[in-house]
Amino acid sequence: MTKLLSMNRRHFLQASAAGALTGLAPGLIGSKATAQTALTVGFIYVGPKDDYGYNQAHAEGAAVIKGMPGVTLVEEENVPETVDVQKTMESMINLDGATLLFPTSFGYFDPHMLAMAAKYPDVQFRHCGGLWQEGKHPANTGSYFGYIFQGQYLNGIAAGYATKSKKIGFVAAKPIPQVLQNINAFLLGARSVDPAITCQVIFTGEWSLAVKEAEATNALIDQGADVITCHVDSPKVVVETAAGRGAFVCGYHADQSALAKDKYLTGAEWAWGNVYTNFIKAAQSGGKLGNFVRGGLKDGFVKMSPLGPAVSDEARKKFEATLAEVMAGKFSVFKGPLKDNRGNVVIAADKAYAEDAIDLESMAYLVEGVVGSTS
Amino acid sequence: MEETGIGIWGVPLAIFAGAIRVSTPFIFVSLGETITERSGRINLGLEGTLVFGAMTAYAVAVLTGSPWLGVLAAMATGSVFGVIHGWICKFPKVNDIAIGIAMMQFGLGLAFFLGKPFIQPAAPKLPSIPLGGWSTVPQVQAALNINVLFFLGAALALFLFWAFRNTRIGLILRVVGDSTDAARAMGINPDTVRLLATAAGGSLAAIGGAYLSLYYPGSWNEGISSGQGLMAVALVIFARWNPIGCFLAALLFGGAGALGPALQSIGVTQGYYLFYAAPYLLTLIILIVTSSPTRSLTGAPGALSLTK
């Protein structure tokens, strides 16, 4: 109740301030009316903006839209996936006047963003991930995500040429569909080079556990894996540990080449700048913001790190040829016949999924050649 | 890279290597807490001190290029945190556990605030001693790359064990810890002793933090500690306030923590969440086995608010 009262008082203050302005400075109001494209955009991150990972990728995207005319950017980092994020959203809406919010972390969606979306129907919310469903969630919310597994497939090609032990390793956080897609794509890419390659996966169980990620990387290398990639929030620890042990590294989320130097083969990176630019353009022109926005390499949602010095000419040729096919929209990462690592056929021989196939978003298996289990 | 898999031998090797790699922060924090608790006070804020120490060490190492200066700076800030705790706790009716929790939050918040510019730069790492030269197996060589701080921690555990029994300072510490009144009767100022003991504890805990950020995993970010500072406080009780016990318990924890990733790496992949619970399960089992229906907490300092 006190919260409600304070809100009303704040609205009252805003209204009276606006009233005072109308009376005192009509010129100012006029100039405001001509600048119709003025838009305040809020970004919320679960970790630090410079984590060499998930949050850095989003913050780099936010930095791109910062330079657009009329855009005011407000950001807050290290916001836990608790009621704290609701407070952050309220303060961005009420104090900063944000009308478009990007709560970027997976756990912000339900119930936090949904609660705020119901309370502020005039504010637009777009969440990074795949959780928005037509009819189930309000129209002023939506989700956007990229087919980054295409990048992991290309990582796999570079890894397939680089591995001598024919064993590659993957440090994964949790067995959710996006992570499983990445693991499977990484192995399939490597197997397109040599079908004898296997991929060992270790799940740490959490998005950010520095010591466990280092232990997992060491355990993979102890078992002979000589190319390592990962899907955790901040790949810094995995990349540094693997490169320190002499293994090759494929990056994820952002460019980690500075951490692994010549051990860095390539990496699957987000290109959120393009995605955010499209959202802002739509919002400024009064157009409709998409509710379910998806894209891959060819749509500019995902990009690859420049190939490292350890990548051979042969590998570069195959990498670039595959990349060209993907960019032309003619390539399927997941196509039959494909078995999971328990021997069940998961994709029939005559079937090939385009990257936007909805079936892929519920992937719950590890393909043949991946050593690991989803539970 | 000519390494090939070593199969099932990876598990005992990983437990051994993990015990050494992961245990060092536990060793320093629990030894520090032992000194503090032996003086009759609990400092629950060591998690905050650990993270602040990790940040300070990393920042100073980045700025000066010397990891050892980083460790010294961390020790200095750790003892400041200890002094603040000890100074506040000397006022009447102040609860040391509540102050500890407040200091923990303070340390975490301050470390995140000041540590912001140091997430990206790379700091020079603490040196390790390669003891695996005799082996031709690269995995064994990697496992035997042991950090200097681990040996310092082991030596410190032995020294404290000896010093608690055989030195004047050790005796004063134990008297203050066992009975405030007896200490006063002997002309010792318990508050001063506890202040110094908490400062020493804080500076040791900060070394644990320096190990995390400057050696393993060797990076500063806000998620660097996964509760090592809090677990180490529990380890002290588990080890019955015995420094050598702390050292062994820390090894046990490190080794048990390496079990989960090692088993997954050899293909035992079902139920990894359960393996990850191994250190905690082990603690429960040992506490139950060593519990006694007749005595409570043998070895506990009498003046500790835990036992009051």
Chai-1 contact restraints between the chains, C-beta under 6 A:
chainA,res_idxA,chainB,res_idxB,connection_type,confidence,min_distance_angstrom,max_distance_angstrom,comment,restraint_id
A,P48,B,I119,contact,1.0,0.0,6.0,A-B,restraint_1
A,P48,B,E222,contact,1.0,0.0,6.0,A-B,restraint_2
A,D50,B,I119,contact,1.0,0.0,6.0,A-B,restraint_3
A,D50,B,Q120,contact,1.0,0.0,6.0,A-B,restraint_4
A,D51,B,N221,contact,1.0,0.0,6.0,A-B,restraint_5
A,S165,B,T4,contact,1.0,0.0,6.0,A-B,restraint_6
A,I202,B,P261,contact,1.0,0.0,6.0,A-B,restraint_7
A,I202,B,Q264,contact,1.0,0.0,6.0,A-B,restraint_8
A,F203,B,Y272,contact,1.0,0.0,6.0,A-B,restraint_9
A,G205,B,Y273,contact,1.0,0.0,6.0,A-B,restraint_10
A,G205,B,Y276,contact,1.0,0.0,6.0,A-B,restraint_11
A,S208,B,G223,contact,1.0,0.0,6.0,A-B,restraint_12
A,L209,B,S226,contact,1.0,0.0,6.0,A-B,restraint_13
A,A210,B,P217,contact,1.0,0.0,6.0,A-B,restraint_14
A,A210,B,I224,contact,1.0,0.0,6.0,A-B,restraint_15
A,V211,B,P217,contact,1.0,0.0,6.0,A-B,restraint_16
A,V211,B,S226,contact,1.0,0.0,6.0,A-B,restraint_17
A,A214,B,P217,contact,1.0,0.0,6.0,A-B,restraint_18
A,E215,B,G18,contact,1.0,0.0,6.0,A-B,restraint_19
A,E215,B,A258,contact,1.0,0.0,6.0,A-B,restraint_20
A,E215,B,P261,contact,1.0,0.0,6.0,A-B,restraint_21
A,A216,B,P261,contact,1.0,0.0,6.0,A-B,restraint_22
A,A219,B,A14,contact,1.0,0.0,6.0,A-B,restraint_23
A,A219,B,P261,contact,1.0,0.0,6.0,A-B,restraint_24
A,A219,B,A262,contact,1.0,0.0,6.0,A-B,restraint_25
A,A219,B,S265,contact,1.0,0.0,6.0,A-B,restraint_26
A,L220,B,S265,contact,1.0,0.0,6.0,A-B,restraint_27
A,D222,B,G10,contact,1.0,0.0,6.0,A-B,restraint_28
A,D222,B,Q139,contact,1.0,0.0,6.0,A-B,restraint_29
A,Q223,B,G5,contact,1.0,0.0,6.0,A-B,restraint_30
A,Q223,B,G10,contact,1.0,0.0,6.0,A-B,restraint_31
A,Q223,B,S265,contact,1.0,0.0,6.0,A-B,restraint_32
A,G224,B,E3,contact,1.0,0.0,6.0,A-B,restraint_33
A,G224,B,T4,contact,1.0,0.0,6.0,A-B,restraint_34
A,G224,B,G5,contact,1.0,0.0,6.0,A-B,restraint_35
A,D226,B,M1,contact,1.0,0.0,6.0,A-B,restraint_36
A,K236,B,S219,contact,1.0,0.0,6.0,A-B,restraint_37
A,V237,B,P217,contact,1.0,0.0,6.0,A-B,restraint_38
A,V237,B,S219,contact,1.0,0.0,6.0,A-B,restraint_39
A,G246,B,M1,contact,1.0,0.0,6.0,A-B,restraint_40
A,V371,B,G267,contact,1.0,0.0,6.0,A-B,restraint_41
A,G372,B,T269,contact,1.0,0.0,6.0,A-B,restraint_42
A,S373,B,T269,contact,1.0,0.0,6.0,A-B,restraint_43
A,S373,B,Q270,contact,1.0,0.0,6.0,A-B,restraint_44
